[in-house]
Amino acid sequence: MKINESLILWEKFKAQTAKDEAEALYVAIILTPPGDIVEIGSARGGTTIVLIGAGEEVGKHVYSIDPYPEELENVAAHYTPGVTSSPSFRSGRMSHGSV
């Protein structure tokens, strides 16, 4: 996904990351050596969208892990509506205390 497409989606997620940071992240992923991308903590999902967009451009897989314990999922949804229930956004979940 091109950077402009990624930034359109980034805006829809009302990301906490500044736009210039999102652009720099996209470019960094494009310029780094081959390998997968791991993101710990997805909050609103804005940087995840940017990582996926850049990763698609260069053939890198993105693994996004949100370490919220499952019992706090509704609390997170209160602050970021739609993230935990959106069918278009799914992140990996670690159970509390696992590695």
Backbone as a ProteinNet text record, in pm:
[ID]
protein_1_A
[PRIMARY]
MKINESLILWEKFKAQTAKDEAEALYVAIILTPPGDIVEIGSARGGTTIVLIGAGEEVGKHVYSIDPYPEELENVAAHYTPGVTSSPSFRSGRMSHGSV
[TERTIARY]
86.3	0	91.6	66.5	146.5	128.7	223.2	221.5	94.3	46.3	-75.9	-196.6	-207	-317.2	-305.9	-183.8	-161.3	-201.6	-167.7	-198.7	-348.5	-419.7	-565.8	-625.9	-582.2	-631.5	-583.7	-459.4	-403	-491.9	-538.9	-626.2	-759.8	-813.8	-941.6	-932.3	-814.5	-795.6	-766.9	-759.8	-730.8	-609.1	-502.3	-380.2	-320.4	-249.9	-181.8	-48.8	2.5	128.7	109.3	205.6	200.3	220.7	164.6	172.5	317.1	404.1	543.4	613.3	574.6	629.5	580.2	453.6	398.2	468.6	492.4	564.3	706.5	774.9	912.6	916.8	817	808.1	792	704.6	681.6	812.7	883.1	1010.1	1114	1119.8	1215.7	1192	1066.6	1035	1076.8	1054.4	1093.3	1245.3	1320.9	1466.6	1543.5	1477.8	1549	1566	1664.4	1687.4	1565.6	1562.2	1450.7	1432.1	1308.7	1275.8	1136.4	1081.5	947.2	948.3	829.5	811.1	726.7	771.3	695.2	664.7	537.7	493.1	431.9	478.2	423.1	341.2	212	122.7	65.9	-63	-123.2	-215.6	-256.5	-344.4	-457.4	-450.9	-558.7	-536.4	-420.4	-394.3	-336.6	-309.5	-258	-121.8	-27.3	105.2	99.9	8.1	-6	-42.7	-133.7	-173.9	-54.5	26	144.4	243.5	266.2	357.6	310.5	180.3	125.3	142.1	111.9	125.1	267	363.6	504	550.2	507.8	545.8	497.7	376.5	323.6	408.6	458.6	539.4	668.7	724.9	856.2	853.8	734.4	723.1	756.1	730	753.9	620.6	619.7	500.7	501.2	384	370	297.6	357.1	295.8	271.8	147.3	111.4	55.4	119.3	79.8	30.8	-91.7	-146	-149.8	-61.9	-50.8	-156.3	-264.5	-372.7	-424.8	-437	-505	-649.8	-702.1	-836.1	-942.1	-926.5	-1027	-1029.4	-926.8	-924.9	-971.6	-1010.8	-1048.7	-1162.1	-1263.5	-1374.2	-1331.8	-1233.8	-1181.6	-1113.6	-1030.9	-963.7	-1066	-1171.7	-1273.7	-1342.6	-1353.2	-1414.3	-1332.7	-1201.1	-1115.3	-1088	-1092.8	-1069.6	-1182.2	-1298.2	-1414.4	-1385.4	-1431	-1420.8	-1296.6	-1189.9	-1065.8	-1079.9	-1134.5	-1141.3	-1251.8	-1348.6	-1458.4	-1459.1	-1365.1	-1363.6	-1323.4	-1405	-1369.7	-1248.7	-1213.5	-1101.5	-969.2	-971.8	-848.6	-843.8	-751.7	-731.5	-582.6	-551.4	-412.3	-399.9	-278.3	-253.2	-274.9	-316.9	-337.4	-253.3	-181.6	-106.9	-185.3	-197	-261.9	-165.7	-221.1	-142.3	-38.8	88.4	194	260.1	214.4	279.6	392.4	476.7	591.1	571.9
-116.2	0	123.4	214.2	336.6	423.6	513.2	596.2	680.4	735.2	817	735	611.7	523.2	488.4	462.5	431	547.9	668.8	786.4	817.1	784	801.2	709.8	584.8	491.3	533.4	578.9	625.9	735	828	935.7	881.5	779.2	721.2	658.5	608.6	547	649.9	778.3	885.1	849	815.8	767.6	869	817.9	902.7	953.9	890.3	928	1051.6	1143.2	1261.2	1218.3	1295.7	1259.8	1249.5	1341.9	1334.9	1210.4	1166.9	1043.5	922	922.7	812.3	803.1	917.1	918.3	866.4	909.5	865	714.3	663.6	520.9	442	489	424.6	415.9	527.6	532.3	440.4	439.5	353.6	206.1	165.4	26	-6.1	86.2	66.5	50.6	128.6	133.2	30.1	-35.8	-133	-265.4	-345	-474.9	-566.2	-672.2	-766.9	-826.5	-858.3	-920.1	-878.7	-953.1	-923.3	-806.3	-752.1	-636.7	-682.3	-648.4	-680.1	-550.1	-529.4	-411.3	-458.5	-401.4	-433.8	-313.9	-334.6	-226.4	-154.6	-172.6	-113.9	3.4	24.4	136.4	154.2	257.6	285.9	220.3	165.8	95.6	181.1	309.1	397.9	356.8	329.8	288.9	150.7	66.3	-66.4	-53.5	36.9	59.5	103.7	194.1	242.7	128.4	48.3	-65.5	-164.5	-193.5	-286.8	-230.9	-101.9	-40.4	-48	-11.6	-16	-160.1	-246.7	-387.6	-451.7	-418.4	-470.8	-427.2	-306.4	-253.3	-331.7	-383.2	-448.9	-596.1	-652.5	-794.7	-835.9	-747.7	-780.4	-809.8	-907.9	-939.7	-855.9	-817.2	-738.1	-821.9	-827.9	-894.2	-787.4	-759.9	-658.5	-728.4	-706.6	-770.8	-663.5	-678.3	-584.2	-655.5	-619.1	-695	-664.1	-594.8	-572.7	-707.1	-725.6	-846.3	-844.4	-958.8	-967.5	-899.8	-906.3	-845.3	-692.8	-631.5	-485.9	-442.2	-537	-504.6	-403.4	-416.6	-320.9	-183.5	-178	-49.3	21.2	-51.7	6.3	51.9	-25.6	11.3	141.6	166	290.9	411.8	399.9	511.8	518	406.4	402.3	322.8	386.8	316	249.2	126.4	56	-27.1	0.6	-71.8	-218.8	-250.5	-390.1	-468.1	-398.8	-470.6	-456.8	-381.3	-359.3	-486.5	-532.8	-653.6	-631.7	-506.9	-481.9	-471.4	-474.2	-463.2	-572.6	-661.3	-768	-769.8	-766.8	-779.2	-902.9	-954.4	-1069.1	-1031.1	-1124.3	-1097.6	-1196.4	-1145.5	-1229.4	-1239.9	-1357.9	-1367	-1316.1	-1263.3	-1202.3	-1301.5	-1259.8	-1342.8	-1435.4	-1439.2	-1526.9	-1452.8	-1528.1	-1469.1	-1486
0	0	0	-87.4	-97.6	26	46.9	167.4	178.1	67.8	73.6	117.4	66.6	107.7	256	300.1	441.9	531.1	489.7	571.2	574.8	469.2	470.2	576.4	579.2	681.7	820.3	830.6	957.2	1017.1	933.4	980.8	1031.7	965.6	1008.5	1146.4	1182.9	1313.8	1422.6	1384.4	1480.9	1566	1495.2	1559.2	1655.1	1753.8	1850.3	1795.8	1694.2	1632.7	1545.7	1547.8	1461.5	1315.6	1223.9	1082	1033.4	1074	1028.9	1084.4	1204	1261.1	1182.5	1143.4	1064.5	929	867	738.6	755.3	861.7	887.2	914	986.3	1013.8	883.8	796.7	667.7	589.2	579.9	505	569.5	702.2	772.8	740.1	734.5	702.1	559.1	469.2	329	316.9	392.7	378.9	461.1	556.8	639.1	565.3	608.1	543	552.9	471.4	474.9	614	645.1	772.8	815.1	907.7	955.4	1053.3	1078	1166.2	1285.5	1405.9	1526.3	1598.7	1627	1701.5	1832.7	1943.1	2074.5	2120.8	2140.4	2181.4	2061	2036.5	1916.7	1944.6	2069.2	2108.4	2007.2	1927.6	1831.3	1695.6	1671.9	1546.1	1435.5	1461.3	1357.3	1304.6	1393.3	1345.9	1283	1330.8	1270.6	1123.6	1092.1	952.8	868.4	923.1	850.7	830.8	934.6	924.2	818.3	817.7	719.1	578.1	560.1	427.9	374.2	457.3	415.4	397.5	488.8	479.4	350.4	308.8	181.8	63.2	69	-41.9	-62.2	47.5	37.5	80.4	96.8	125.6	268.2	364.2	504.7	572.7	662.3	740.7	868.1	912.6	1034.7	1139.4	1257.4	1371.9	1477.5	1506.6	1604.7	1727.8	1841.1	1965.5	2061.3	2105.5	2202.2	2337.1	2429.7	2554.5	2660.4	2623.6	2719	2768.5	2898.5	2946	2895.3	2861.4	2803.4	2890.1	3022.3	3109.5	3099.5	3039.2	3021.9	2883.1	2800	2663.2	2656.8	2738.7	2736.2	2784.7	2873.6	2919.2	2802.1	2727.9	2611.3	2507.5	2487.6	2389.9	2428.9	2559.6	2606.3	2559.2	2562.4	2524.1	2374	2306.6	2162.6	2096.6	2076.9	2022.5	1888.3	1875.2	1748.1	1730.3	1802.8	1779.7	1814.9	1931.5	1973.3	1903	1843.6	1779.6	1627.6	1572.7	1429	1354.3	1257	1182.8	1092.3	1061.2	971.1	1044.8	1178.9	1255.9	1359.7	1345	1442.7	1476.2	1604.1	1644.8	1730.2	1741.4	1826.3	1970.8	2052	2194.8	2274.7	2372.9	2463.8	2592.8	2646.9	2777	2882.8	2988.4	3095	3147.3	3149	3203.8	3102.7	2979.4	2880.5	2810.6	2746.1	2675.3	2527.4
[MASK]
+++++++++++++++++++++++++++++++++++++++++++++++++++++++++++++++++++++++++++++++++++++++++++++++++++

